[in-house]
Amino acid sequence: MIVVTHEIAFAREAADSILFVDNGVIAEQGPAAEFLSNPKTDRTRLFLSRVRHPI
C-alpha cells in the first residue's frame, strides 16, 4: 500500500519504509526509523525540521 502524508507521527507508526519526493524526484528513501532519525540529505533535514516544528 502507498500512502501520501505530511503527518510525520502517522508515518512513523504506519510505515515500514519512507520515500521523500521533492519536485517529482525521489530525494531520499529508506526504512522509516532510519529515515526519520538520520536523514541523509539537506533537503530531507529541512523538510523534517519544518513539519516537526513549523515556522
PDB file with one MODEL, atoms N, CA, C and O in Angstrom:
MODEL        1
ATOM      1  N   MET A   1       0.846  -1.157   0.000  1.00  0.00           N
ATOM      2  CA  MET A   1       0.000   0.000   0.000  1.00  0.00           C
ATOM      3  C   MET A   1       0.901   1.232   0.000  1.00  0.00           C
ATOM      4  O   MET A   1       1.932   1.254   0.673  1.00  0.00           O
ATOM      5  N   ILE A   2       0.523   2.222  -0.731  1.00  0.00           N
ATOM      6  CA  ILE A   2       1.232   3.501  -0.752  1.00  0.00           C
ATOM      7  C   ILE A   2       0.323   4.543  -0.128  1.00  0.00           C
ATOM      8  O   ILE A   2      -0.843   4.670  -0.503  1.00  0.00           O
ATOM      9  N   VAL A   3       0.862   5.286   0.825  1.00  0.00           N
ATOM     10  CA  VAL A   3       0.130   6.361   1.493  1.00  0.00           C
ATOM     11  C   VAL A   3       0.955   7.630   1.364  1.00  0.00           C
ATOM     12  O   VAL A   3       2.162   7.621   1.603  1.00  0.00           O
ATOM     13  N   VAL A   4       0.310   8.708   0.990  1.00  0.00           N
ATOM     14  CA  VAL A   4       0.975  10.007   0.890  1.00  0.00           C
ATOM     15  C   VAL A   4       0.524  10.848   2.066  1.00  0.00           C
ATOM     16  O   VAL A   4      -0.674  11.028   2.284  1.00  0.00           O
ATOM     17  N   THR A   5       1.491  11.372   2.837  1.00  0.00           N
ATOM     18  CA  THR A   5       1.142  12.165   4.011  1.00  0.00           C
ATOM     19  C   THR A   5       2.257  13.127   4.374  1.00  0.00           C
ATOM     20  O   THR A   5       3.422  12.904   4.046  1.00  0.00           O
ATOM     21  N   HIS A   6       1.888  14.186   5.048  1.00  0.00           N
ATOM     22  CA  HIS A   6       2.843  15.095   5.684  1.00  0.00           C
ATOM     23  C   HIS A   6       2.799  14.907   7.198  1.00  0.00           C
ATOM     24  O   HIS A   6       3.503  15.598   7.936  1.00  0.00           O
ATOM     25  N   GLU A   7       1.974  13.973   7.655  1.00  0.00           N
ATOM     26  CA  GLU A   7       1.832  13.702   9.087  1.00  0.00           C
ATOM     27  C   GLU A   7       2.927  12.738   9.522  1.00  0.00           C
ATOM     28  O   GLU A   7       2.796  11.523   9.377  1.00  0.00           O
ATOM     29  N   ILE A   8       4.001  13.293  10.054  1.00  0.00           N
ATOM     30  CA  ILE A   8       5.178  12.505  10.379  1.00  0.00           C
ATOM     31  C   ILE A   8       4.900  11.494  11.490  1.00  0.00           C
ATOM     32  O   ILE A   8       5.413  10.376  11.439  1.00  0.00           O
ATOM     33  N   ALA A   9       4.108  11.859  12.479  1.00  0.00           N
ATOM     34  CA  ALA A   9       3.780  10.915  13.557  1.00  0.00           C
ATOM     35  C   ALA A   9       3.054   9.695  12.988  1.00  0.00           C
ATOM     36  O   ALA A   9       3.328   8.566  13.394  1.00  0.00           O
ATOM     37  N   PHE A  10       2.142   9.917  12.062  1.00  0.00           N
ATOM     38  CA  PHE A  10       1.434   8.809  11.416  1.00  0.00           C
ATOM     39  C   PHE A  10       2.411   7.957  10.614  1.00  0.00           C
ATOM     40  O   PHE A  10       2.371   6.730  10.696  1.00  0.00           O
ATOM     41  N   ALA A  11       3.279   8.589   9.847  1.00  0.00           N
ATOM     42  CA  ALA A  11       4.255   7.852   9.043  1.00  0.00           C
ATOM     43  C   ALA A  11       5.165   7.006   9.926  1.00  0.00           C
ATOM     44  O   ALA A  11       5.480   5.865   9.589  1.00  0.00           O
ATOM     45  N   ARG A  12       5.586   7.567  11.055  1.00  0.00           N
ATOM     46  CA  ARG A  12       6.460   6.835  11.984  1.00  0.00           C
ATOM     47  C   ARG A  12       5.775   5.555  12.468  1.00  0.00           C
ATOM     48  O   ARG A  12       6.415   4.510  12.583  1.00  0.00           O
ATOM     49  N   GLU A  13       4.479   5.642  12.749  1.00  0.00           N
ATOM     50  CA  GLU A  13       3.725   4.489  13.268  1.00  0.00           C
ATOM     51  C   GLU A  13       3.344   3.488  12.179  1.00  0.00           C
ATOM     52  O   GLU A  13       3.354   2.281  12.420  1.00  0.00           O
ATOM     53  N   ALA A  14       3.011   3.972  10.997  1.00  0.00           N
ATOM     54  CA  ALA A  14       2.421   3.108   9.979  1.00  0.00           C
ATOM     55  C   ALA A  14       3.400   2.568   8.935  1.00  0.00           C
ATOM     56  O   ALA A  14       3.164   1.508   8.356  1.00  0.00           O
ATOM     57  N   ALA A  15       4.485   3.285   8.694  1.00  0.00           N
ATOM     58  CA  ALA A  15       5.347   2.948   7.555  1.00  0.00           C
ATOM     59  C   ALA A  15       6.463   1.976   7.908  1.00  0.00           C
ATOM     60  O   ALA A  15       7.042   2.033   8.992  1.00  0.00           O
ATOM     61  N   ASP A  16       6.746   1.096   6.977  1.00  0.00           N
ATOM     62  CA  ASP A  16       7.948   0.262   7.050  1.00  0.00           C
ATOM     63  C   ASP A  16       9.111   1.008   6.405  1.00  0.00           C
ATOM     64  O   ASP A  16      10.244   0.967   6.885  1.00  0.00           O
ATOM     65  N   SER A  17       8.800   1.689   5.304  1.00  0.00           N
ATOM     66  CA  SER A  17       9.814   2.484   4.618  1.00  0.00           C
ATOM     67  C   SER A  17       9.184   3.791   4.149  1.00  0.00           C
ATOM     68  O   SER A  17       7.966   3.905   4.010  1.00  0.00           O
ATOM     69  N   ILE A  18      10.045   4.764   3.913  1.00  0.00           N
ATOM     70  CA  ILE A  18       9.581   6.096   3.508  1.00  0.00           C
ATOM     71  C   ILE A  18      10.351   6.523   2.268  1.00  0.00           C
ATOM     72  O   ILE A  18      11.565   6.340   2.174  1.00  0.00           O
ATOM     73  N   LEU A  19       9.621   7.094   1.323  1.00  0.00           N
ATOM     74  CA  LEU A  19      10.203   7.752   0.159  1.00  0.00           C
ATOM     75  C   LEU A  19       9.883   9.231   0.294  1.00  0.00           C
ATOM     76  O   LEU A  19       8.730   9.603   0.512  1.00  0.00           O
ATOM     77  N   PHE A  20      10.892  10.068   0.167  1.00  0.00           N
ATOM     78  CA  PHE A  20      10.678  11.514   0.199  1.00  0.00           C
ATOM     79  C   PHE A  20      10.837  12.025  -1.222  1.00  0.00           C
ATOM     80  O   PHE A  20      11.907  11.905  -1.818  1.00  0.00           O
ATOM     81  N   VAL A  21       9.763  12.599  -1.766  1.00  0.00           N
ATOM     82  CA  VAL A  21       9.755  13.084  -3.136  1.00  0.00           C
ATOM     83  C   VAL A  21       9.776  14.606  -3.116  1.00  0.00           C
ATOM     84  O   VAL A  21       8.948  15.242  -2.464  1.00  0.00           O
ATOM     85  N   ASP A  22      10.726  15.179  -3.834  1.00  0.00           N
ATOM     86  CA  ASP A  22      10.889  16.629  -3.919  1.00  0.00           C
ATOM     87  C   ASP A  22      10.860  17.041  -5.380  1.00  0.00           C
ATOM     88  O   ASP A  22      11.738  16.661  -6.155  1.00  0.00           O
ATOM     89  N   ASN A  23       9.856  17.814  -5.753  1.00  0.00           N
ATOM     90  CA  ASN A  23       9.693  18.246  -7.150  1.00  0.00           C
ATOM     91  C   ASN A  23       9.666  17.085  -8.123  1.00  0.00           C
ATOM     92  O   ASN A  23      10.254  17.151  -9.202  1.00  0.00           O
ATOM     93  N   GLY A  24       8.974  16.009  -7.731  1.00  0.00           N
ATOM     94  CA  GLY A  24       8.799  14.870  -8.614  1.00  0.00           C
ATOM     95  C   GLY A  24       9.968  13.906  -8.678  1.00  0.00           C
ATOM     96  O   GLY A  24       9.951  12.962  -9.468  1.00  0.00           O
ATOM     97  N   VAL A  25      10.985  14.134  -7.854  1.00  0.00           N
ATOM     98  CA  VAL A  25      12.177  13.286  -7.854  1.00  0.00           C
ATOM     99  C   VAL A  25      12.342  12.675  -6.464  1.00  0.00           C
ATOM    100  O   VAL A  25      12.190  13.367  -5.458  1.00  0.00           O
ATOM    101  N   ILE A  26      12.652  11.377  -6.410  1.00  0.00           N
ATOM    102  CA  ILE A  26      12.915  10.748  -5.118  1.00  0.00           C
ATOM    103  C   ILE A  26      14.218  11.316  -4.576  1.00  0.00           C
ATOM    104  O   ILE A  26      15.293  11.071  -5.124  1.00  0.00           O
ATOM    105  N   ALA A  27      14.106  12.083  -3.484  1.00  0.00           N
ATOM    106  CA  ALA A  27      15.278  12.718  -2.879  1.00  0.00           C
ATOM    107  C   ALA A  27      15.955  11.802  -1.874  1.00  0.00           C
ATOM    108  O   ALA A  27      17.167  11.877  -1.670  1.00  0.00           O
ATOM    109  N   GLU A  28      15.161  10.929  -1.241  1.00  0.00           N
ATOM    110  CA  GLU A  28      15.706  10.013  -0.238  1.00  0.00           C
ATOM    111  C   GLU A  28      14.693   8.915   0.019  1.00  0.00           C
ATOM    112  O   GLU A  28      13.487   9.124  -0.120  1.00  0.00           O
ATOM    113  N   GLN A  29      15.182   7.755   0.389  1.00  0.00           N
ATOM    114  CA  GLN A  29      14.306   6.651   0.758  1.00  0.00           C
ATOM    115  C   GLN A  29      15.037   5.744   1.723  1.00  0.00           C
ATOM    116  O   GLN A  29      16.266   5.676   1.730  1.00  0.00           O
ATOM    117  N   GLY A  30      14.256   5.042   2.544  1.00  0.00           N
ATOM    118  CA  GLY A  30      14.868   4.105   3.477  1.00  0.00           C
ATOM    119  C   GLY A  30      13.876   3.630   4.505  1.00  0.00           C
ATOM    120  O   GLY A  30      12.709   4.022   4.492  1.00  0.00           O
ATOM    121  N   PRO A  31      14.352   2.771   5.410  1.00  0.00           N
ATOM    122  CA  PRO A  31      13.486   2.303   6.500  1.00  0.00           C
ATOM    123  C   PRO A  31      12.980   3.498   7.303  1.00  0.00           C
ATOM    124  O   PRO A  31      13.718   4.459   7.524  1.00  0.00           O
ATOM    125  N   ALA A  32      11.734   3.439   7.735  1.00  0.00           N
ATOM    126  CA  ALA A  32      11.108   4.590   8.397  1.00  0.00           C
ATOM    127  C   ALA A  32      11.910   5.098   9.587  1.00  0.00           C
ATOM    128  O   ALA A  32      12.163   6.298   9.688  1.00  0.00           O
ATOM    129  N   ALA A  33      12.313   4.215  10.484  1.00  0.00           N
ATOM    130  CA  ALA A  33      13.035   4.652  11.683  1.00  0.00           C
ATOM    131  C   ALA A  33      14.341   5.347  11.326  1.00  0.00           C
ATOM    132  O   ALA A  33      14.674   6.382  11.902  1.00  0.00           O
ATOM    133  N   GLU A  34      15.076   4.786  10.385  1.00  0.00           N
ATOM    134  CA  GLU A  34      16.351   5.388   9.971  1.00  0.00           C
ATOM    135  C   GLU A  34      16.124   6.714   9.250  1.00  0.00           C
ATOM    136  O   GLU A  34      16.814   7.700   9.508  1.00  0.00           O
ATOM    137  N   PHE A  35      15.157   6.722   8.352  1.00  0.00           N
ATOM    138  CA  PHE A  35      14.846   7.937   7.598  1.00  0.00           C
ATOM    139  C   PHE A  35      14.518   9.094   8.538  1.00  0.00           C
ATOM    140  O   PHE A  35      15.006  10.208   8.349  1.00  0.00           O
ATOM    141  N   LEU A  36      13.700   8.833   9.541  1.00  0.00           N
ATOM    142  CA  LEU A  36      13.249   9.897  10.439  1.00  0.00           C
ATOM    143  C   LEU A  36      14.305  10.291  11.473  1.00  0.00           C
ATOM    144  O   LEU A  36      14.336  11.445  11.901  1.00  0.00           O
ATOM    145  N   SER A  37      15.150   9.382  11.872  1.00  0.00           N
ATOM    146  CA  SER A  37      16.142   9.700  12.900  1.00  0.00           C
ATOM    147  C   SER A  37      17.473  10.157  12.322  1.00  0.00           C
ATOM    148  O   SER A  37      18.242  10.833  13.006  1.00  0.00           O
ATOM    149  N   ASN A  38      17.757   9.799  11.073  1.00  0.00           N
ATOM    150  CA  ASN A  38      19.049  10.136  10.491  1.00  0.00           C
ATOM    151  C   ASN A  38      18.916  10.437   8.998  1.00  0.00           C
ATOM    152  O   ASN A  38      19.432   9.692   8.166  1.00  0.00           O
ATOM    153  N   PRO A  39      18.218  11.540   8.653  1.00  0.00           N
ATOM    154  CA  PRO A  39      18.060  11.861   7.234  1.00  0.00           C
ATOM    155  C   PRO A  39      19.419  12.140   6.591  1.00  0.00           C
ATOM    156  O   PRO A  39      20.294  12.752   7.204  1.00  0.00           O
ATOM    157  N   LYS A  40      19.580  11.688   5.359  1.00  0.00           N
ATOM    158  CA  LYS A  40      20.871  11.778   4.672  1.00  0.00           C
ATOM    159  C   LYS A  40      21.077  13.086   3.900  1.00  0.00           C
ATOM    160  O   LYS A  40      22.209  13.543   3.745  1.00  0.00           O
ATOM    161  N   THR A  41      19.994  13.682   3.420  1.00  0.00           N
ATOM    162  CA  THR A  41      20.162  14.872   2.576  1.00  0.00           C
ATOM    163  C   THR A  41      19.734  16.139   3.308  1.00  0.00           C
ATOM    164  O   THR A  41      18.904  16.111   4.217  1.00  0.00           O
ATOM    165  N   ASP A  42      20.328  17.251   2.879  1.00  0.00           N
ATOM    166  CA  ASP A  42      19.953  18.543   3.457  1.00  0.00           C
ATOM    167  C   ASP A  42      18.480  18.840   3.214  1.00  0.00           C
ATOM    168  O   ASP A  42      17.801  19.370   4.094  1.00  0.00           O
ATOM    169  N   ARG A  43      17.983  18.504   2.030  1.00  0.00           N
ATOM    170  CA  ARG A  43      16.583  18.790   1.693  1.00  0.00           C
ATOM    171  C   ARG A  43      15.639  18.029   2.613  1.00  0.00           C
ATOM    172  O   ARG A  43      14.629  18.579   3.053  1.00  0.00           O
ATOM    173  N   THR A  44      15.953  16.774   2.909  1.00  0.00           N
ATOM    174  CA  THR A  44      15.126  15.986   3.819  1.00  0.00           C
ATOM    175  C   THR A  44      15.177  16.557   5.228  1.00  0.00           C
ATOM    176  O   THR A  44      14.146  16.663   5.893  1.00  0.00           O
ATOM    177  N   ARG A  45      16.372  16.925   5.689  1.00  0.00           N
ATOM    178  CA  ARG A  45      16.504  17.520   7.024  1.00  0.00           C
ATOM    179  C   ARG A  45      15.689  18.807   7.127  1.00  0.00           C
ATOM    180  O   ARG A  45      15.027  19.038   8.138  1.00  0.00           O
ATOM    181  N   LEU A  46      15.731  19.641   6.098  1.00  0.00           N
ATOM    182  CA  LEU A  46      14.966  20.889   6.088  1.00  0.00           C
ATOM    183  C   LEU A  46      13.468  20.590   6.162  1.00  0.00           C
ATOM    184  O   LEU A  46      12.755  21.202   6.958  1.00  0.00           O
ATOM    185  N   PHE A  47      12.989  19.664   5.350  1.00  0.00           N
ATOM    186  CA  PHE A  47      11.574  19.312   5.353  1.00  0.00           C
ATOM    187  C   PHE A  47      11.151  18.818   6.743  1.00  0.00           C
ATOM    188  O   PHE A  47      10.152  19.281   7.293  1.00  0.00           O
ATOM    189  N   LEU A  48      11.916  17.880   7.303  1.00  0.00           N
ATOM    190  CA  LEU A  48      11.552  17.330   8.603  1.00  0.00           C
ATOM    191  C   LEU A  48      11.572  18.389   9.693  1.00  0.00           C
ATOM    192  O   LEU A  48      10.739  18.351  10.599  1.00  0.00           O
ATOM    193  N   SER A  49      12.497  19.324   9.625  1.00  0.00           N
ATOM    194  CA  SER A  49      12.543  20.394  10.637  1.00  0.00           C
ATOM    195  C   SER A  49      11.307  21.279  10.553  1.00  0.00           C
ATOM    196  O   SER A  49      10.830  21.784  11.569  1.00  0.00           O
ATOM    197  N   ARG A  50      10.796  21.466   9.360  1.00  0.00           N
ATOM    198  CA  ARG A  50       9.604  22.321   9.192  1.00  0.00           C
ATOM    199  C   ARG A  50       8.320  21.626   9.571  1.00  0.00           C
ATOM    200  O   ARG A  50       7.417  22.268  10.107  1.00  0.00           O
ATOM    201  N   VAL A  51       8.204  20.334   9.314  1.00  0.00           N
ATOM    202  CA  VAL A  51       6.959  19.651   9.673  1.00  0.00           C
ATOM    203  C   VAL A  51       6.937  19.264  11.142  1.00  0.00           C
ATOM    204  O   VAL A  51       5.861  19.098  11.717  1.00  0.00           O
ATOM    205  N   ARG A  52       8.091  19.118  11.754  1.00  0.00           N
ATOM    206  CA  ARG A  52       8.146  18.833  13.190  1.00  0.00           C
ATOM    207  C   ARG A  52       7.940  20.086  14.006  1.00  0.00           C
ATOM    208  O   ARG A  52       7.277  20.061  15.042  1.00  0.00           O
ATOM    209  N   HIS A  53       8.513  21.189  13.537  1.00  0.00           N
ATOM    210  CA  HIS A  53       8.425  22.479  14.227  1.00  0.00           C
ATOM    211  C   HIS A  53       8.131  23.570  13.199  1.00  0.00           C
ATOM    212  O   HIS A  53       9.037  24.290  12.779  1.00  0.00           O
ATOM    213  N   PRO A  54       6.867  23.691  12.794  1.00  0.00           N
ATOM    214  CA  PRO A  54       6.536  24.663  11.741  1.00  0.00           C
ATOM    215  C   PRO A  54       6.984  26.077  12.099  1.00  0.00           C
ATOM    216  O   PRO A  54       6.933  26.503  13.253  1.00  0.00           O
ATOM    217  N   ILE A  55       7.422  26.777  11.068  1.00  0.00           N
ATOM    218  CA  ILE A  55       7.889  28.162  11.240  1.00  0.00           C
ATOM    219  C   ILE A  55       6.707  29.094  11.355  1.00  0.00           C
ATOM    220  O   ILE A  55       6.885  30.302  11.505  1.00  0.00           O
TER     221      ILE A  55
ENDMDL
END
